[in-house]
Amino acid sequence: MSAPAPSPLAIVEARPLPRQEEVLTDAALAFVAELHRRFTPRRDELLARRAERRAEIARTSTLDFLPETARIREDESWKVAPAPAALDDRRVEITGPTDRKMTINALNSGAKVWLADFEDASAPTWENVVLGQLNMIDAYERRIDFTDPRSGKSYALRPAEELATVVMRPRGWHLEERHLRFDGRPVPGALVDFGLYFFHNAKRLIELGKGPYFYLPKTESHLEARLWNDIFVFAQDYVGVPQGTVRATVLIETITAAYEMEEILYELRDHASGLNAGRWDYLFSIVKNFRDGGAKFVLPDRNAVTMTAPFMRAYTELLVRTCHKRGAHAIGGMAAFIPSRKDPEVNRVAFEKVKADKDREAADGFDGSWVAHPDLVPIAMASFDTVLGDRPNQKDRLREDVHVTAADLIDIASLHAHPTYEGLRNAVQVGIRYIEAWLRGLGAVAIFNLMEDAATAEISRSQIWQWINAGVVFENGETATPELAREVAAEELTAIREEIGEEAFTAGKWQQAHDLLLHVALDADYADFLTLPAYEQLTG
């Protein structure tokens, strides 16, 4: 590869960061610029197609499997590429942002995989974007350590054979990176995250016996998967690594993608590793797409929608069957509990729920699952060890007993639960607390003993919006109205001020978070993503 000319990308409104020159090299930025030049026009077209599809759902209040791709679903002959050795056993995966401490702890956690998150668990400040990339390079070069300034505790990597395999998650297609511009327009955050990581680490990872592996978030169609596949093909040629080196796991966290799982695997088949079953983003997508659909699409409190709800079970079982039919891994959902250091009874109850959840996933045929905290790794590991034993996965379980119709996936009314006043209060509480932390640059936040990320805020504000627009009457006789939401939000702001004290309250971004939550929850024009208006307010 010849030496590149200076990159046509402009770095704007970004304060200098320590060692940024190791990430933002001319060669790396030239690669990102070429990704942008070649692929952003198609990304723009696909975002427009999302809006068109949403309008069609608003008109019909239904979804179906695509007739134009029936031949792909009916062709029994194709499979995805075999899993590389480093991704064959994925029985427990830990998720988290790429700050220095988390990088070390996640790699050391005992999990088989670390989802290194530049997306929902990371507020996209310039510092998080660039230094997160630096931390990944340092980890692969084994020159990363960390000392906690408060406790004095030091962190360092364990031997290489004990470290988790990294699967990196870039931002979704809808987000821009305002600090990098090409001809005056921002570069998509997905291309910045993918491009910098791939350029710097693809060959490093091959030398380590692994490879550049990715989680693809917020995918809404097989055409979006096709775009990613074309990016992978170009990137591998550009950097000079063999085709098929990249592996991608797609999060099926939108309702439209649930109807195109086989097609998504087909488009990525030379680079596909598996599919993942999300929860909060999936529910958020249902609300977003069917918000005009009337009472039968109104979801109850988010905590009442477990993975055993009939429409959620249809989705997860279809995912397992689809993956195993095509030789791909099926990865289960998140155990978000954060252990309490003060209350062993809280831990006991939560650990039992985590165990039951992971036991169910392993019994259903999943090949692995997610946790948010290292203390949950042994619990999830035990559930999958019981089913898998020494086998790396259970892709031989084809689940041919599963038969899911198009209607099953959106049969929300089959869940016999209803929105509650306490659910509204919880949505407001969690929404304000998460957004406040996000505006300070924190994307993964422990709230009420759960690790919350941007998907949490999305489902919280979406449920408030849906309940108000549906005129839901709660069990206490109160109707969901903008006035009630404002009243509950004001009470929560007062409670937070009393809880943390005036000084901490004033130093935080609480009023700003309160106002933003109410804006996206009450505005008649439903924002596609909370993070779009939030990014305009994010400093750094």
Backbone torsions as a table, in degrees:
resi	resn	phi	psi	omega
1	MET	NA	123.7	-178.0
2	SER	-72.5	158.0	-179.8
3	ALA	-64.5	131.1	-176.2
4	PRO	-77.9	155.9	169.5
5	ALA	-72.1	164.3	175.8
6	PRO	-52.0	140.0	-174.9
7	SER	-64.2	141.2	174.6
8	PRO	-76.6	-2.5	178.6
9	LEU	-76.1	141.2	175.0
10	ALA	-107.7	132.1	174.3
11	ILE	-92.9	119.0	-172.8
12	VAL	-124.1	147.6	173.0
13	GLU	50.0	39.8	-177.3
14	ALA	-127.2	121.8	177.9
15	ARG	-73.8	147.0	-179.9
16	PRO	-60.8	142.4	179.9
17	LEU	-118.2	150.9	178.4
18	PRO	-60.5	130.2	175.6
19	ARG	65.1	18.6	-179.2
20	GLN	-62.9	-24.7	-178.9
21	GLU	-65.9	-18.9	177.0
22	GLU	-75.8	-22.1	178.8
23	VAL	-98.9	-46.7	-173.8
24	LEU	-92.2	56.3	178.3
25	THR	-76.1	159.0	176.8
26	ASP	-57.5	-41.6	-177.2
27	ALA	-65.6	-43.0	-179.8
28	ALA	-66.6	-42.3	-179.5
29	LEU	-69.6	-32.1	175.4
30	ALA	-64.2	-37.5	177.4
31	PHE	-65.7	-46.1	177.7
32	VAL	-60.7	-40.9	178.8
33	ALA	-61.6	-39.1	179.7
34	GLU	-70.5	-37.6	173.5
35	LEU	-58.8	-45.9	-178.9
36	HIS	-61.9	-46.6	-177.0
37	ARG	-62.0	-40.8	-175.6
38	ARG	-80.6	-36.5	-165.0
39	PHE	-116.2	-18.2	-179.5
40	THR	-63.0	-37.6	176.5
41	PRO	-56.9	-39.9	177.8
42	ARG	-69.3	-37.5	175.7
43	ARG	-59.2	-42.7	178.9
44	ASP	-62.2	-41.9	178.2
45	GLU	-62.5	-39.6	-178.6
46	LEU	-70.9	-33.9	174.7
47	LEU	-65.4	-38.9	176.0
48	ALA	-64.3	-37.1	178.7
49	ARG	-65.4	-34.9	175.6
50	ARG	-57.1	-45.2	-178.9
51	ALA	-63.7	-39.9	178.9
52	GLU	-64.1	-40.8	-179.6
53	ARG	-67.9	-38.3	177.9
54	ARG	-61.3	-41.1	178.8
55	ALA	-63.5	-37.5	177.9
56	GLU	-66.4	-40.3	177.3
57	ILE	-64.7	-39.3	177.5
58	ALA	-60.2	-34.9	-178.6
59	ARG	-75.8	-36.7	-171.8
60	THR	-106.2	-22.3	-175.4
61	SER	56.0	36.4	177.0
62	THR	-153.6	169.0	173.8
63	LEU	-142.2	157.7	178.1
64	ASP	-149.7	164.2	172.6
65	PHE	-65.8	148.0	-171.5
66	LEU	-76.0	122.7	177.8
67	PRO	-65.7	-31.4	-176.1
68	GLU	-72.4	-13.3	178.7
69	THR	-114.3	17.1	-178.3
70	ALA	-57.8	-35.9	-178.2
71	ARG	-61.8	-33.9	178.2
72	ILE	-67.1	-43.7	-179.7
73	ARG	-67.4	-33.7	-175.6
74	GLU	-84.1	-18.0	-180.0
75	ASP	-77.4	110.2	-175.8
76	GLU	-81.8	-5.3	-168.1
77	SER	-84.1	-26.2	-172.0
78	TRP	-87.6	148.3	176.9
79	LYS	-136.5	160.1	172.7
80	VAL	-78.3	164.8	-179.9
81	ALA	-61.2	147.1	177.6
82	PRO	-58.5	146.6	-179.5
83	ALA	-68.7	137.6	171.4
84	PRO	-66.0	159.2	-175.4
85	ALA	-55.0	-38.4	-176.0
86	ALA	-70.1	-14.8	-179.4
87	LEU	-119.2	14.4	-177.7
88	ASP	-78.3	-33.0	179.2
89	ASP	-113.3	108.7	-175.9
90	ARG	-125.7	33.9	-167.4
91	ARG	-63.3	-27.1	173.9
92	VAL	-137.8	129.4	177.6
93	GLU	-123.9	134.9	176.7
94	ILE	-106.3	144.0	-178.1
95	THR	-116.5	155.0	175.7
96	GLY	166.0	164.4	-178.5
97	PRO	-71.3	174.4	-171.5
98	THR	-104.7	29.1	171.3
99	ASP	-66.6	165.8	-168.8
100	ARG	-63.9	-44.7	-179.1
101	LYS	-65.6	-44.9	-179.2
102	MET	-65.0	-37.5	178.4
103	THR	-56.3	-47.1	-179.6
104	ILE	-68.0	-48.4	-176.7
105	ASN	-64.0	-38.3	-179.8
106	ALA	-68.5	-44.0	178.5
107	LEU	-63.0	-32.6	-178.5
108	ASN	-88.1	-2.1	-164.1
109	SER	-68.7	-17.4	-173.2
110	GLY	92.3	-8.8	174.4
111	ALA	-69.5	154.8	177.9
112	LYS	-73.8	-31.8	-174.9
113	VAL	-136.0	143.0	167.7
114	TRP	-113.4	121.9	170.5
115	LEU	-81.2	100.5	179.7
116	ALA	-81.3	109.4	-161.4
117	ASP	-103.1	113.9	169.7
118	PHE	-99.0	8.2	-175.9
119	GLU	-109.1	-114.3	-168.0
120	ASP	-64.1	-24.4	179.3
121	ALA	-91.4	8.6	-177.9
122	SER	-136.5	114.8	172.5
123	ALA	-68.5	128.5	-168.5
124	PRO	-81.4	56.7	168.0
125	THR	-68.6	157.5	179.0
126	TRP	-60.0	-38.0	179.0
127	GLU	-62.1	-45.6	179.5
128	ASN	-65.0	-38.5	-178.7
129	VAL	-65.5	-49.2	-174.0
130	VAL	-79.9	-47.1	-176.8
131	LEU	-72.0	-25.8	172.7
132	GLY	-62.3	-41.6	175.8
133	GLN	-63.6	-41.4	179.4
134	LEU	-62.8	-40.6	179.3
135	ASN	-62.8	-36.1	178.3
136	MET	-66.6	-44.3	177.8
137	ILE	-60.0	-47.0	-179.3
138	ASP	-61.7	-37.6	179.5
139	ALA	-64.6	-44.2	-179.4
140	TYR	-69.2	-26.5	177.2
141	GLU	-88.7	-1.3	-178.8
142	ARG	55.4	45.4	174.9
143	ARG	-126.1	30.5	-179.2
144	ILE	-107.8	133.8	170.5
145	ASP	-149.6	171.1	-177.7
146	PHE	-156.9	137.2	173.1
147	THR	-121.6	122.6	-179.2
148	ASP	-69.6	119.7	-176.2
149	PRO	-65.6	-23.0	-179.2
150	ARG	-85.3	-46.7	-176.1
151	SER	-93.7	-19.7	-175.4
152	GLY	79.1	0.4	-178.6
153	LYS	-71.6	138.0	-179.1
154	SER	-105.4	147.9	-178.4
155	TYR	-128.3	137.3	178.2
156	ALA	-148.2	160.0	-176.6
157	LEU	-74.1	144.5	171.8
158	ARG	-76.6	175.7	176.5
159	PRO	-56.6	151.2	-172.6
160	ALA	-54.7	-39.1	-175.6
161	GLU	-69.5	-13.8	179.6
162	GLU	-96.1	-4.0	-173.8
163	LEU	-86.3	147.6	175.8
164	ALA	-67.1	150.8	171.2
165	THR	-78.9	136.0	-176.7
166	VAL	-89.5	131.1	167.3
167	VAL	-121.7	113.9	-171.1
168	MET	-91.9	139.0	179.1
169	ARG	-114.1	112.5	175.1
170	PRO	-79.7	171.5	176.8
171	ARG	-65.2	159.7	177.7
172	GLY	-72.2	166.9	-174.0
173	TRP	-64.3	-23.7	-173.2
174	HIS	-77.1	-17.5	-172.9
175	LEU	-92.8	140.0	174.5
176	GLU	-99.2	162.3	169.3
177	GLU	-110.7	100.0	-171.1
178	ARG	-68.9	-17.6	-177.4
179	HIS	-84.1	-9.9	176.6
180	LEU	-121.5	121.7	-175.6
181	ARG	-127.4	148.4	177.4
182	PHE	-129.1	117.0	-176.6
183	ASP	52.3	38.5	173.7
184	GLY	87.9	-7.4	179.4
185	ARG	-113.4	146.8	-178.8
186	PRO	-68.3	150.8	176.5
187	VAL	-84.6	140.1	175.6
188	PRO	-55.2	134.6	-179.7
189	GLY	-57.6	-34.1	-179.9
190	ALA	-60.4	-40.7	-179.0
191	LEU	-73.7	-32.4	175.9
192	VAL	-65.7	-50.6	-177.3
193	ASP	-63.9	-50.9	178.8
194	PHE	-61.3	-48.3	-172.6
195	GLY	-62.8	-46.8	-179.6
196	LEU	-65.5	-42.8	-178.6
197	TYR	-65.9	-47.8	-177.4
198	PHE	-64.9	-45.3	-176.4
199	PHE	-60.0	-45.2	-175.4
200	HIS	-79.3	-27.6	-165.5
201	ASN	-118.8	-11.2	-175.5
202	ALA	-56.6	-50.2	-178.5
203	LYS	-72.0	-36.7	176.0
204	ARG	-56.5	-45.8	-176.4
205	LEU	-68.1	-37.6	176.3
206	ILE	-60.9	-42.2	178.2
207	GLU	-62.9	-28.0	178.9
208	LEU	-85.6	3.4	-180.0
209	GLY	82.9	13.6	179.5
210	LYS	-123.3	-145.4	-178.9
211	GLY	-171.3	175.6	177.0
212	PRO	-79.1	103.3	-176.2
213	TYR	-112.0	143.5	-172.5
214	PHE	-136.6	147.3	164.2
215	TYR	-101.8	132.0	-178.5
216	LEU	-107.0	112.7	-173.8
217	PRO	-93.1	161.4	167.9
218	LYS	58.7	18.1	179.6
219	THR	-63.9	134.6	-177.5
220	GLU	-114.9	-10.5	-178.2
221	SER	-160.1	165.9	177.4
222	HIS	-69.0	-23.0	177.3
223	LEU	-68.9	-32.5	174.4
224	GLU	-69.9	-36.1	174.1
225	ALA	-64.5	-37.7	177.8
226	ARG	-62.2	-40.1	177.3
227	LEU	-60.4	-46.5	178.1
228	TRP	-60.3	-41.0	-179.5
229	ASN	-61.7	-41.6	178.4
230	ASP	-64.9	-35.7	175.8
231	ILE	-63.7	-43.1	179.7
232	PHE	-62.1	-44.5	-179.4
233	VAL	-59.7	-48.2	179.8
234	PHE	-62.9	-45.4	-175.5
235	ALA	-63.1	-41.3	-179.4
236	GLN	-64.9	-41.0	176.2
237	ASP	-65.6	-42.0	-176.3
238	TYR	-62.0	-45.2	-176.7
239	VAL	-84.0	-22.2	178.2
240	GLY	88.7	42.4	173.5
241	VAL	-118.4	156.1	-174.5
242	PRO	-62.0	145.2	172.0
243	GLN	-59.7	139.0	-177.1
244	GLY	92.5	-1.3	176.7
245	THR	-66.7	-40.9	178.9
246	VAL	-68.9	142.7	168.4
247	ARG	-130.6	138.8	-177.5
248	ALA	-128.5	134.5	171.2
249	THR	-109.4	128.6	-176.7
250	VAL	-100.3	129.3	174.0
251	LEU	-78.3	119.6	174.2
252	ILE	-89.7	81.3	-174.1
253	GLU	-122.7	17.8	169.9
254	THR	-128.1	148.1	-176.2
255	ILE	-67.0	-32.2	179.4
256	THR	-68.4	-37.5	178.8
257	ALA	-65.2	-28.5	179.5
258	ALA	-62.0	-24.7	178.3
259	TYR	-89.3	-0.5	-176.9
260	GLU	-132.0	29.3	-174.9
261	MET	-62.3	-45.1	-179.6
262	GLU	-65.5	-40.7	-179.8
263	GLU	-65.0	-36.8	178.2
264	ILE	-63.7	-45.5	176.5
265	LEU	-62.8	-38.3	-179.2
266	TYR	-63.1	-45.7	-178.9
267	GLU	-62.3	-32.6	-176.6
268	LEU	-102.2	12.9	-163.1
269	ARG	-56.4	-32.1	177.9
270	ASP	-78.2	-12.7	-177.4
271	HIS	-126.6	2.7	-173.9
272	ALA	-80.0	142.6	176.3
273	SER	-117.8	-30.3	-178.9
274	GLY	168.6	-174.8	175.1
275	LEU	-127.3	153.0	180.0
276	ASN	-123.6	141.3	178.9
277	ALA	-98.3	108.7	178.1
278	GLY	-87.0	-172.8	179.5
279	ARG	-137.8	-66.8	-174.5
280	TRP	-64.7	-45.3	179.3
281	ASP	-64.8	-33.5	178.7
282	TYR	-65.2	-44.4	178.0
283	LEU	-66.5	-41.3	175.9
284	PHE	-57.0	-41.8	-179.7
285	SER	-65.7	-37.1	177.2
286	ILE	-63.2	-47.0	178.8
287	VAL	-60.9	-46.6	-176.6
288	LYS	-60.2	-45.0	-173.9
289	ASN	-79.7	-30.1	-175.9
290	PHE	-112.5	27.0	-176.3
291	ARG	-68.4	-15.1	176.5
292	ASP	-99.1	5.8	-168.4
293	GLY	-86.8	-0.8	176.6
294	GLY	88.4	-170.1	-170.0
295	ALA	-61.1	-30.5	-174.9
296	LYS	-69.9	-11.1	177.9
297	PHE	-107.5	7.5	180.0
298	VAL	-77.5	121.8	179.4
299	LEU	-84.7	146.8	171.9
300	PRO	-77.1	-172.2	177.4
301	ASP	-48.8	142.7	-174.4
302	ARG	-59.0	-36.5	-177.9
303	ASN	-73.7	-10.8	175.5
304	ALA	-85.8	-12.1	-178.9
305	VAL	-97.9	83.5	178.8
306	THR	-85.1	173.9	179.3
307	MET	-72.0	-4.9	176.2
308	THR	-93.8	-3.0	173.4
309	ALA	-57.9	140.4	-173.3
310	PRO	-52.7	-44.1	-177.4
311	PHE	-73.8	-26.2	175.4
312	MET	-76.9	-36.0	177.6
313	ARG	-67.1	-38.0	176.3
314	ALA	-59.4	-44.1	-178.9
315	TYR	-64.3	-45.5	-176.8
316	THR	-72.2	-38.5	179.5
317	GLU	-69.5	-36.7	175.3
318	LEU	-63.8	-36.8	179.1
319	LEU	-63.8	-45.3	179.3
320	VAL	-62.1	-47.5	-179.6
321	ARG	-60.2	-44.5	-178.7
322	THR	-61.8	-48.0	-178.6
323	CYS	-60.6	-48.7	-174.5
324	HIS	-70.9	-31.4	174.2
325	LYS	-59.5	-32.2	-175.6
326	ARG	-107.6	9.5	175.9
327	GLY	78.4	20.4	-178.0
328	ALA	-105.3	160.1	175.3
329	HIS	-77.3	140.8	171.3
330	ALA	-108.1	117.7	-176.2
331	ILE	-111.2	130.9	-175.7
332	GLY	-82.3	-173.6	-171.0
333	GLY	-86.3	-174.0	-170.8
334	MET	-87.4	135.5	162.3
335	ALA	-99.1	104.4	-168.8
336	ALA	-93.7	0.8	-175.8
337	PHE	-62.5	138.4	174.4
338	ILE	-111.9	116.2	-175.9
339	PRO	-57.8	142.6	176.2
340	SER	-86.3	135.3	175.9
341	ARG	-85.7	-2.2	-175.0
342	LYS	-117.5	-23.8	-169.9
343	ASP	-127.4	93.3	-178.7
344	PRO	-63.7	-26.9	179.8
345	GLU	-69.5	-39.7	174.9
346	VAL	-58.8	-43.1	179.9
347	ASN	-64.2	-43.7	-177.4
348	ARG	-59.3	-48.4	-179.2
349	VAL	-63.5	-45.2	-178.5
350	ALA	-65.2	-42.1	-179.8
351	PHE	-62.6	-36.1	177.3
352	GLU	-63.8	-40.8	178.7
353	LYS	-66.7	-40.7	178.1
354	VAL	-62.4	-45.7	179.7
355	LYS	-60.2	-44.6	-179.6
356	ALA	-62.7	-39.5	-179.9
357	ASP	-65.4	-45.6	-178.4
358	LYS	-73.2	-33.8	173.7
359	ASP	-60.1	-43.5	179.7
360	ARG	-62.6	-45.7	-179.2
361	GLU	-62.4	-45.3	-179.8
362	ALA	-62.4	-40.9	-179.9
363	ALA	-68.9	-29.6	-179.7
364	ASP	-76.8	-12.4	177.6
365	GLY	112.1	0.2	176.4
366	PHE	-61.9	150.9	-179.5
367	ASP	-96.0	-7.9	179.4
368	GLY	-179.6	178.4	-175.6
369	SER	-157.3	170.3	-176.5
370	TRP	-104.0	147.7	166.9
371	VAL	-134.6	160.4	-177.5
372	ALA	-107.2	-6.2	-174.7
373	HIS	-142.5	141.5	-178.8
374	PRO	-56.8	-29.6	-179.3
375	ASP	-66.7	-18.4	179.4
376	LEU	-89.6	-12.0	-178.9
377	VAL	-57.6	-49.0	-178.8
378	PRO	-63.0	-32.6	-180.0
379	ILE	-67.0	-49.7	178.9
380	ALA	-65.1	-38.7	-179.7
381	MET	-60.8	-41.8	-179.0
382	ALA	-63.7	-39.7	179.5
383	SER	-61.6	-44.6	-178.2
384	PHE	-79.2	-31.5	175.1
385	ASP	-59.9	-39.7	-178.6
386	THR	-59.6	-38.9	-177.4
387	VAL	-87.3	-41.2	-173.9
388	LEU	-86.1	-32.8	-172.8
389	GLY	61.5	-128.4	-179.7
390	ASP	-87.2	-4.7	179.8
391	ARG	-73.1	144.0	-179.0
392	PRO	-74.2	-23.6	-177.5
393	ASN	-162.2	179.8	177.4
394	GLN	-128.0	44.0	179.8
395	LYS	-65.5	-12.7	176.8
396	ASP	-76.7	-11.2	175.7
397	ARG	-83.1	100.9	-169.6
398	LEU	-82.5	-12.6	178.5
399	ARG	51.6	44.7	178.9
400	GLU	-70.5	-5.5	174.8
401	ASP	-77.6	-11.8	-176.2
402	VAL	-84.3	128.2	176.3
403	HIS	-135.9	108.2	-175.9
404	VAL	-117.4	128.3	177.5
405	THR	-93.3	165.7	177.0
406	ALA	-59.4	-38.5	-178.5
407	ALA	-68.1	-32.3	-178.4
408	ASP	-59.4	-35.6	-174.4
409	LEU	-70.2	-21.3	-179.6
410	ILE	-122.7	26.7	178.5
411	ASP	-86.0	66.3	-177.2
412	ILE	-63.1	-34.7	-176.4
413	ALA	-65.5	-14.2	178.6
414	SER	-70.9	-14.0	178.2
415	LEU	-88.7	114.3	-175.6
416	HIS	-88.5	72.8	176.3
417	ALA	-148.5	157.3	-173.6
418	HIS	-135.0	154.6	176.2
419	PRO	-60.9	144.7	179.5
420	THR	-124.1	160.8	176.9
421	TYR	-61.2	-39.9	179.3
422	GLU	-64.3	-33.3	175.8
423	GLY	-64.5	-39.8	175.5
424	LEU	-62.5	-45.3	-178.6
425	ARG	-62.4	-40.9	179.4
426	ASN	-66.1	-40.1	178.8
427	ALA	-61.7	-40.6	178.1
428	VAL	-67.5	-46.8	-179.4
429	GLN	-57.5	-54.3	-176.2
430	VAL	-67.0	-39.2	179.6
431	GLY	-60.1	-49.0	-180.0
432	ILE	-63.6	-46.6	-175.8
433	ARG	-65.3	-38.7	179.3
434	TYR	-70.4	-47.9	-176.9
435	ILE	-60.9	-38.0	178.5
436	GLU	-60.2	-43.8	179.0
437	ALA	-67.8	-40.2	-179.9
438	TRP	-60.7	-42.0	179.9
439	LEU	-66.5	-19.5	174.2
440	ARG	-91.9	3.5	176.1
441	GLY	97.3	10.8	179.8
442	LEU	-107.1	123.1	-177.7
443	GLY	-100.2	-23.9	177.4
444	ALA	-113.4	117.8	-169.5
445	VAL	-133.6	130.8	175.5
446	ALA	-82.6	117.6	179.5
447	ILE	-131.9	121.1	179.3
448	PHE	52.7	44.5	176.8
449	ASN	66.7	21.1	173.0
450	LEU	-126.2	140.8	174.6
451	MET	-82.9	114.7	-176.7
452	GLU	-107.1	147.9	174.2
453	ASP	-133.9	-167.7	-172.7
454	ALA	-60.6	-28.9	178.6
455	ALA	-62.7	-31.2	177.2
456	THR	-61.4	-48.4	179.9
457	ALA	-64.2	-36.1	-179.7
458	GLU	-64.2	-46.5	-179.4
459	ILE	-70.9	-33.3	179.4
460	SER	-63.2	-53.4	-177.5
461	ARG	-68.9	-31.2	179.7
462	SER	-68.5	-37.9	179.4
463	GLN	-69.1	-40.1	176.1
464	ILE	-58.7	-47.4	-179.7
465	TRP	-60.3	-46.9	-176.3
466	GLN	-64.7	-45.7	-177.0
467	TRP	-63.9	-39.3	178.2
468	ILE	-66.3	-46.3	-176.9
469	ASN	-71.7	-20.9	176.4
470	ALA	-91.3	-5.4	-179.1
471	GLY	64.1	37.5	-177.7
472	VAL	-60.5	136.4	173.4
473	VAL	-104.8	120.5	-178.0
474	PHE	-78.0	170.1	-175.5
475	GLU	-64.7	-20.6	179.3
476	ASN	-89.0	5.5	177.8
477	GLY	91.5	-9.5	179.8
478	GLU	-81.5	145.2	178.4
479	THR	-97.0	140.3	177.0
480	ALA	-69.3	114.7	179.9
481	THR	-137.0	162.0	174.1
482	PRO	-56.7	-38.0	-179.1
483	GLU	-63.7	-41.4	178.8
484	LEU	-65.6	-41.6	178.6
485	ALA	-62.0	-41.8	178.1
486	ARG	-63.9	-39.9	179.4
487	GLU	-63.0	-46.6	179.5
488	VAL	-64.5	-39.9	179.9
489	ALA	-65.5	-39.4	177.9
490	ALA	-64.5	-41.4	177.6
491	GLU	-62.6	-40.2	-179.6
492	GLU	-66.5	-41.0	179.0
493	LEU	-62.0	-41.4	176.9
494	THR	-63.9	-41.6	-179.9
495	ALA	-64.5	-39.3	179.4
496	ILE	-65.6	-42.7	179.1
497	ARG	-58.7	-43.0	179.0
498	GLU	-69.2	-35.4	-177.1
499	GLU	-68.8	-42.8	-172.2
500	ILE	-104.6	-13.5	179.4
501	GLY	94.6	154.6	-174.0
502	GLU	-62.2	-39.9	-176.2
503	GLU	-64.7	-47.4	-179.7
504	ALA	-67.9	-36.1	179.5
505	PHE	-63.1	-46.0	-178.8
506	THR	-65.6	-35.2	-178.7
507	ALA	-73.6	-19.7	-178.3
508	GLY	-87.8	-166.9	-178.7
509	LYS	-119.6	42.2	-170.9
510	TRP	-69.3	-46.8	179.8
511	GLN	-63.8	-39.1	178.7
512	GLN	-62.6	-42.3	179.2
513	ALA	-66.4	-43.2	177.0
514	HIS	-56.4	-47.7	-176.7
515	ASP	-67.0	-39.0	-179.5
516	LEU	-67.9	-42.5	178.2
517	LEU	-59.1	-47.7	-179.0
518	LEU	-65.5	-34.4	178.1
519	HIS	-60.4	-50.6	-176.2
520	VAL	-78.4	-20.6	-179.8
521	ALA	-87.5	-24.3	-173.1
522	LEU	-111.8	-17.4	-178.3
523	ASP	-63.9	132.1	179.1
524	ALA	-61.7	-30.6	178.3
525	ASP	-88.5	97.0	-174.9
526	TYR	-64.3	121.8	178.9
527	ALA	-72.4	134.2	-179.1
528	ASP	-58.5	-40.2	178.8
529	PHE	-141.5	131.5	174.9
530	LEU	-56.8	-35.5	-175.0
531	THR	-68.4	-14.1	177.5
532	LEU	-71.6	-55.0	173.9
533	PRO	-67.9	-30.7	179.5
534	ALA	-65.6	-37.4	-179.3
535	TYR	-63.0	-31.8	177.6
536	GLU	-64.9	-24.0	-179.0
537	GLN	-100.6	-5.3	-178.1
538	LEU	-78.8	122.9	178.8
539	THR	-93.9	146.9	179.0
540	GLY	99.1	NA	NA
